[in-house]
Amino acid sequence: MATAYGPDTRDPQRSGAGPGEASPLKRLLPAALRAPFEARTWRELTYQVLSLPIGVVLFSFSITLMTLGVGTLITFLGVPILAGTLALCRGFGALERARARALLGVDVAAPAPVRGATGGLTSWMGASLKSGASWRHLLYTLLHLPWTLFAFSLAVPLWICGWALLTYPLWRWTLPSHLTRDGIQLYSDRNHTTTVDTPVELALAFATGLVLLLVTAWVIRALAGVDRILVRGLLGPSRLATRVSELESDRGVVVDTAAADLRRIERDLHDGAQARLVALAMDLGLAKEKLTADPEAAARMVDEAHGEVKIALQELRDLARGIHPAVLTDRGLDAALSAIASRCTVPVTVTVDLADRPAQAIEGIAYFTVSELLQNVSKHARATHASVEVWRTGDRLMLQVTDDGRGGADPAAGSGLAGLTERLDAVDGVLAVDSPPGGPTRITAELPWRG
């Protein structure tokens, strides 16, 4: 297994503030009070403001072309108009995904492009009309306008009123009115004069504006959350298509892993047990020839061959244990992991808390995951102690291997941990690595209980 340990090469200037650090605004104000002043709120408000004119354009184009296409379906013109409308909506969707990525922080993958079976125009139009992603893009252009009207009408007036009241003490002198004994006269008739700039009223206006801003900031975030749902649900690939793509990728990983295991087994057999058995056969042949001429030499050769047989048997046992250990099949993870721990170069504490056994395939993957992690500890961690914990949480099997070594493990460095991550991904598993420089290292694996 390639080394997964080494110095931390991350650039602190690029990584930003450390885990315990915070920006000055975050240190001074809690989240509820700093929301109106954060860049996120202003980006989301910008998204709401831009959505109104964009929504009008998208709705106008889509509803006009769709109505024209449906109305001309009795002729041959309706099909190409509808196919072109769907293609135009997919183009709109690409722009909306880019806008959501820039302002909402939502990175939605583009759905698979439309391809006809034969590559011709007629085939492409048929594929467009059958594409669920294209129809979802059309639905987005139709639903986006009414939602945008509601969001704009709610967020923008509240935001403007909040800032207007909050800053009223600063701009009240610009009102087109004349000063009276009590202050600025906003309305006057023969019998009544209204003024609103006494100290109490100014403080009330400021407080009202502040409260309105605080509430509006979270209203904007809630509205942006709905926009994120619309973009993810209607402008991205379908869950089925995403799942099929993941399964195809996982299948490739499984096939590659199986091929690598077969090559390893073949190499071990060829270089180990097979070569030893060939030498053993040659020695026995020589002993047979010397049996009558030199019985003592033949006896020595037979004795040496007996030792070679023992070594070959041990190599075959180790090879079989590497394929699938018998102790795992017979006695489960507790005994199998204890056997692995006994062969580790550092003391290992094994704790297995399982009421029953997971699926056989998952049990095998868990065994080999712990085996590789403990090999990593033996070869590279420079640890004095390690521990293995196994437990069940809901329908997930959890593994955790901890050591007090030098740390610095990083799956992104192209180490054996990267290959282990790919193996777990093939069965919807997750590998989490917590290994700061200087240690300790804590690696947690999560697997489905049933494969």
N, C-alpha and C positions, 0 to 999 in steps of 0.2 A: 504493500500500500504506500503510495507516495506521501511524502511528508505534508502534514497540514499545519505544521507549527513553524513560526518564524516571527521576526520583528514586525511591528505594526508600521506599515508603509503609508498609511493615510496621511494626507496633508491637512494639518489642523486649520490652515487658513481657508481651505476650500470647504471643509466640513462645517464651518460656522461655529456657533456657540456650543460649548460642551453640554453634557446632560444636565448639569446642575446650574447652568447659566440661563439668564433670561434677558430680554431686551429691557431698556429703562422703562418703557411704557408698561410692560408686564409686571415689573417690580413695583411700580407706583400704584397701579389701578387693578382691581379684580376684573375678570372677564366681562361681567355685566356692565361695568362702567366704561371700559375702553372700547366696547364694540362700535360706537358711532365714529370713532377716530381711526379704526384699523383700516388698512388697505383692502382687506377682504370685503368689508362692507361697501366701500366705494366701488370696487370692481363689480360686485353683484348689483349695485344700484345702476351702474353704467349698462350692465347687461339688460336690466329691466327697461331702461330708457331706450336703448337701441332696438329692443324687441318689438316695440310698437310699429315703427315704420317698416321694419323688416317683415313683421307678421302681416301687415297690410299687403305688401308686395307678393309675398309667398301665397297668401290666400287668393289674391286677385288672379294671379297666373294659374294656380292650380284649379280653382273652381271654374274659371272660364274655359280652360282647355279640356277639363274633364267633362264639363257639360257639352262642349262641342263634340268630343269624341263619342260620348254616349248617344248624343242626338243623331250622329251620322253612322251608327253601327249597322243600320239597315243597308248601307252602301259599303264599299270596300275602303272608304276613307276613315271610318271610325277606328279600325284596328291600329293603323300607323299613328293616328293622332293620340290614342290612349298610350301606346308604347312610347311615343315621344314625350308625353306628359310624365310618365313614370321615370323616364331617363332624366328629364329636367328636374324632377323632385329629388332624384338621387344626387344631382349636382348641388341643389339647394342644401341637401343634407350634409354634403362635404363642407360647405361653408359654415353651417351651423355647428358642426363638430369642432371646426377650428375656432369659432367664436366661444364655444363652451370651454374648450381647452384653455384659451387665453384668459377668460374672465371668471369662469366657475371652477377651474382646476379639474375638469372632468376629461379624462383621456379615454375616449371611446373608439374602439377599432372599427374600421370601415368594413361593411359586409362584403362578402365575396362578389366580384363583378359578374354581370350577366353574360353568359356565353351560350350561344345556340349549339344544338347538337351537330349541325352540319357546317356552321360558320357563315351561312348566308343571311341576307337581310330578313327573309321570312322566318328563318329559324330563330334569329335574335328577337324579333317581335314576339314570337310565341313564348320564348324563354322569359322575356320581360313581363308579359301578362301573367305568367305562372310564378314569378318571383315574389315570395312573401315579403322580402326586405323592401322591394320597390313599393308595394302597397302600403307598408308601414311608413315609408317616407311621405307618401301622399297623405296618409292619415295625419302625420305630424303637421304638415302645412295647413290642414283644415282645422286641427284642434289648437294650433299655436296662437291664432289670432284671438279667439274668445278668451283664452287664458291670459294672454298678454294684456288685453284690455282691462281685465279685472286686476291683474298685478300692477299695471301702470297706474290705474286710477286709485289704487290703495296706497302704494308705496310713495309715489312722487309727491302728491299733495301733503301727506303726513310729514315727509322729509323736509319739504320747503317750509311748512308751518313751524316745524320744530326749530329749524335754524333761524327763522324769522323772529320767533319769540325769544330764543336764547340770546340773540344778538340785538334785540330791540333797544336796550340801553345805549348801544353804540351808534345806532343810526336814527334814533328818534328825532334828532335835531334837523334832519333833512326833510321832515314832513312839511308840506306847503301850508303852513298855518302861522298865526301871529301869537306872540307870547302874551299871556294874561298874568294876573297876579298869582294864580295857582299853578301856572305852567303852560303847556301847549294846549291850545283850544282846538279840538278835533271837530266839534259840532257846536253850533251856537244858534239860538233864536232869541226872540225877545224875552222869553221867560226862563230859559234854561241854558246853562253852559256845561259841557261835558269835558273833563280832563282826565288823562290816564297816566300821568307821569309822576305821581307822588312816589316817595321811596318805597312804600309798601307795595304799590301797584307795579313798580319796576321789578322789585324782587319777586313778586308773584308771576310776572310775565317770564322772567328768567327761569324760575323753578319749573313753570309749566313747559317751557320749551325744552329744558333739560330732560324732564320725564318723558316728553313726547319723543325726543330723539332716541332715548334709551330703548323705549318700546318699539319705535319704528326700525331701529337697527336689527332687532331680532325678528320683526315682521319681514324685513327684506331677506334675511337669511332663510326664513321658512319658505318664502316664495321661491327663492333660488333653489331650495331643496326639491320643490316640485319640478322646476325646470330641469334639474339634474335627472330626475326620474323620467321625464319625457324624452330627454336626449338618449339616456341609456336604453330605455325600453323600445323606442321607435326608430332610432337612427343607427343603432349598432347591429351586429350580427345576432341572429336568434340564438336562444339557449341551446336548441337542438344542434344547430350548425357549430356552435362553439364546442359543445360536448363531443360531437363527431370528430372535430379537429383535434381535441385533446386526446381522444381515444386512438386516433391514427398516430399521433406523436408518441403516446405511451406504448403502442404496439411496436413502433420502431425501436424504442428503448429496450423493450423486453426481448425482441429478436436479437438486437445487438448484444445484450447482456448474455443471453443464452449461447450465442455464437462464441463470445469471449470465454465463457465457462467451458464450452466444449474444447476450444483451443488450449485452454489451461490444462484440462484433464488429459488431453492427448499429449501435450508437452511433458507433463509429469509422468505419464506412463512410459513415454519413449525414453526420456532421460533418466528415469529412476528405476521403477520396478522392471520394465521390459529389458533395459540394458543389464540389470543385475541378473535376471533370469537367463539371458543369453550367455553371460559369463559363467553362470552356474552350470548350464548345460555343457559348455565346453570343458569345464573342470571335471564334471562327472564322466565325460567321454574319455578324458586323459586318465582318470582314475581307473576306468574299466580296462583300458589298454595295459596299465601297469599292475593290474590285480594279480596276475600270475607271475610276472617277472620281478616285481618289487612290491610285495604286499604292504610293507611298512609305509612306503611313499604313497601308495594308493589309499591307505587308511588315513594318513595326514590330509590328503586331498579331499577325502569324503568328509572328514571332520571340518575342514574349512568350508566345504560346500554346505554343511549343516548350518554353520553360522551365517552364511550368505542367505540361506532360506529364511532364517529368522528375521534378518534385516529386510528382506523382500516382503515378508508378511507384514512387518510393521509399517513399511511404506504403503502397502496396499490398504492397511487399516486407516492410516492417516488420509489417504486419498478418498476412501469411502466416507470417512468422517467429514471431509470437506464437501462432498456431494450432498449428503444428508445423513447426519449422525443418527445411529440407532438409538442412542439414549434420548434424543429428542422425540422420536416416534414412540418409544416405550414409556418414558417417564415425564415428558413435558419440558417446559421452559426452565423450571426451577433447577432440575438436575442438570440439564444441558448447559445452562449458563454457569452453574457452579463448576462444571468440568472445564469450561473455557477459562474461568477465573483462576483455577488451580494451575493453569499453564502460563499465566501472565507473569512477567518478571517483577511486578510489584504486588504487594498485598491488595486484594480486591474484596470488598464487602458486597455480597449479593442479597438483595431483598426483593422477593417476588410475592406480590399480594394479588392472587387471582383465584377466584372461586371455581372457575371452570376454564377450559382451554379454548383459545380462539380457533379460527379456521386453520387448516393444516398449512395452506400456502402462506398465510399471514404469520403463523408461528415460525415457519422456515425463514421468512424475511427478517423477522425480529431476531432470530438466532444469529444470522449472518451479519446483521447490523451491529449487534453488540460485539460479535467476534472481530469485525474490522476495527471498531472503535477501540477495543482493548489492545489490538495489535498496534494501533497508532499510539496508544499510551505507552506500550512497551518500548517502541522503537524511537519515538520522537519527543515525548512529553517531559522526560527527565523528572518524573513524579516519584513520590515516596509512598503514595497511597491513592487508591481509586475506589469508586463505588458504583454499583449498578442497581437501579431501582426499576421495577416493572409493576404497573398497576393498570386498572381499567377505569375509564371515565365515560359513562354512557355507552355508546357504541364505538368507542375508540380505545385502542391499546396504546399505552404510553410507556416509553422507555427513556431512561435518563442515565447517562454515563458521566461521572464527575471525576476529575483528578486535580491534584494540587501541584501540577507541573508548571512549566514556564509560560503557558498560554500562547496567544498569537495565532490560533487556528482560524483560517479564513477559507470558506468554500470557494470564494470568488478568485482565489489565487491559482485555480486549476489543480488543486490537490485531490487526494482520494476522496475527500468529503464531497467534492462536486459529483463524482460518479455515484456516491452513495445517495446523494440528493436525487439524482435522476432515477435510481432504482426505486426510491420511495414514491416519487412522483408517478411512476407507472401504476401504482395501486392506490392513488389518491392519498398518499402519505406526505408528511411534512417533516423536514429536518431543521431544527433551530439551533444555532451555534452561539454561545455566549463565552467568549474567550479573550478577555482583555490581555494586553501584554503584561507579563509577570504572573498571570494566572489569577485565580484558578480557572479551569475550563469546564463548562457545563454544556453538554450536547443532549438535546431532547428530541426524540423521534416520536411522531404520532402516526399510527396506522389504523385503518378500519378494522373493527373486530371481526367482521366477516368479509372475505374478499369477493 
